[in-house]
């Protein structure tokens, strides 16, 4: 079957596809159930994961329902047909170009797009509209790595492969909570360390994270001091005679200048800047210098910085100086945050890149691309990067904006201003799978896109491996693949011949052919071996690592040089540790760090659908050091108000020494659909790296104070509900919905409040209200079952939430539910640790103590925890560490 618009299977055969989450690029096996869903397991034959999946990947089958899906085009909130919607988009873009020029329109795309989607969007914008105003949420993720690669290597190329993690003697993780953000790579690293205990792991992060549980050495450095740390390493490399003089002389330029900066970083100076001890530095530097096979893995803690590009180059300098690059078990390794961030970079989806790694500033390169596309015009130079693009919407320069598969009203810094900028733009079109997001709420036209499992194409993972995403479900309603939507608009704008693709296979063939032209101009990205791929061969394509050409196939880069600067040499870049871009003040005394949690993804449009993924963390939180919490008057589990000059956030306080004093951590995921005020992006200052344009999402100055409320509540119901209180956060669970809530004043009538909360007018009410203590427990019984239960108290509500959930969905009596805790016959499992098997911390701790369990394998055999996706293994190790000292003392 040719892979056309849907590519959906009508039978229930197993379909090999790729996970739509992080840049690890895991293969999955999807078996449609014939009812619109599918069973999803890991693909043992995929070379990225060999059958492993994380908690999010393992729960993919739970995210395929159509609740909340956008099924039809909307214009101004009313349903329209595709012809009308496409016509309006083309008309508005044409009008803006005619009246204000090509740079008055823009596209903001996403690493969630497939390569074929990305390719046609980039082609339309840069080669036919004639503007480079197409950027992507990868600007928030990996732009500094791109810029660092280009400065050092002359091209955006990741030199190594995942096997390097298993072949190294030393793996250094920098700003990368691998255990939660790239769990399958963490599992591979854990397995390698177990098989070869001599493999040493160093974790460098301002926070103590789940990844720290695997580390032999943990360096909790001062946030933002990475350049000082790695300049100090380069200084130690020179002092210990570890520079590879032959490699440098043959393949590298810029060593004297880089060393000039590094020599100022004496151990004492590095210790002062990083907050580490000289002994910690000496141990780290000794490990790095004496191990030839060293891999430095870095991610958002490096990239998401106003000095992100310099941080990247400080790391690359150390590998270039020692020649530890492109060899088995040796090299710098950037791990990407999104499934197709790499594919977007390959097609030129960033505003400062051309397709196939060609240089947008190069007149000859632009002319070659224009000739290849037979386009009427080509962009004259770089376009607006993400932050500047939305500023241009705010000040009126952008007249028409198309947002594809992303939610910038949540994810961008200064998110409140971004939402206002989108609303102020004269014409906004959003392509998405969900009807209601913070961004679709301010769009003029909303177009239903096909989602994962409904569309076909390719993605490229962090190790340059191209995999197929295949459709196994028909697109619901009138949803269409993104490439098809873009091509339909291009045709209506008069460029039908150039966008007359019959399938994504045809788009990939064109992309591959262009990469061959780029290779002829000296570029390293070359997939020209796929240019002749038939539709059937495309359908059967197995995972393959680029380059893919007659001259080269897969493997590593740069072990013997071959860099992409005109002289063939790499560049070591002299970098300096600079001052903080946003220093804290007396009014804003704390430094905000944002990031991910284990079981949620981006803005939760997919993961919030999965009941199991909300078991681990069901509401936004702010993580604070105990001394900072005490100084601010924040009680553990209380509500905290986090404020910056740009926005406000209310979240549950987690008081812990995992976070350094003077710093707070807030997850990035919660949106207006899931919490009253949980958008972390609203707090973040829109300061960017001057080279990459990547926002600094790790260093905004904030203040934290108690969020004053008169009562707290916890509610559970059989049907969805959204509180109207000052604070709320809701989550979907198995057979039930829950919400944490709080408000300033207690209602006069708790029963009436509960009925309004759950939207239940009939039935009977069972209540236990103590006005003196300010507590209330209300259950509403409808048709013999509890439709909703509310627990309220002056402070955070102490009930066994898992018990209440199970009681509501299991049809327990009102009295059993209102008890708030299981009876003697059943114990409270505690906070969920293993989402796959719904196993709580209390259950695990009791088993460790009572059964004498001493490692995660014992826990797995006793309880099954950790035996499915493995994402909870770091937390299981932490629980063992809590109990084992007590066992040893007996």
Secondary structure, DSSP 8 states (H G I E B T S, - for coil): ----S----SS--EEEEE-SSSTT--EEEEEE-SSS-EEEEE-TT-TTTTT---HHHHTGGGG-S-TTB--S-EETTEE--HHHHHHHHHHHHHHHHHHH-GGGEEEEE-TTS-HHHHHHHHIIIIIII----EEEGGGGTTHHHHHHHHHHHSS------THHHHH-SEEEEES--HHHHSHHHHHHHHHHHHH-TT-EEEEE-SS--GGGGG-SEEE---TT-HHHHHHHHHHHHHHTT---HHHHHHHEE-HHHHHHHHTT--HHHHHHHH---HHHHHHHHHHHHH-SSEEEEE-HHHHSSTTHHHHHHHHHHHHHHHT-SSBTTBEEEE--SSTTHHHHHHTT-STT--GGG--TT-HHHHHHHHHHHT-S----S----HHHHHHHHHTTS--EEEEES--HHHHSSSHHHHHHHHHHSSEEEEEESBS--TTGGG-SEEEEB--TTT--EEEE-TTSEEEEE---S---TT-B-HHHHHHHHHHHTT-TGGG--SSHHHHHHHHHHHHHHHHHTT-S---GGGTT--HHHHHT---EES-BSSS-BSS-SBTTB--SSTTS-EE---------SS---SSS-EEEEEE--SS--TTSTTGGG-TTHHHH--S-EEEE-HHHHHHHT--TT-EEEEEETTEEEEEEEEE-TTS-TTEEEEES---TTTBSS--GGGTS---B-TTT--B--S-EEEEEEE---SEEEEEEESS-----SSEEEEEEETTEEEEEEEESS--S-HHHHHHHHHT--SSEEEEEEETTTTEEEEEEEETTEEEEEEEEESSS----HHHHHHHHHTT--HHHHHT-S--TTS----SEEETTTTEEHHHHHHHHHHHT--SHHHHHHHH-TTSSS-TTHHHHHHHHHHHHHHHHH-
